[in-house]
Amino acid sequence: MSALANRAPTVLIRAARGSDGPALRRLAELDSRPLPEGDLLVAEADDEVVAALSVDTGAKVADPFRRTADVVDLLAYRARRMRASAA
């Protein structure tokens, strides 16, 4: 077995874009929550959007079938940094 087989997936945090609409709606449906409003940050793992967080409100949606708590924490940290730098 390769040493890389046990590694966690790489997570990419970025601003949501228009083409993320279907993935974001799917996340909101899976999470049984409304899609957050305002500017969104998304987290991708294995080329799939697994969580999203509103920079404005902190509201979030995440895939309940994956371990996303740490990813949501990263999104919240990034959103706080963005708000602080805008102030």
Beta strands, then each sheet from edge to edge (+ up, - down):
strand 1: 11-15
strand 2: 40-45
strand 3: 48-54
strand 4: 60-62
sheet 1: 1+ 2- 3+ 4-
end
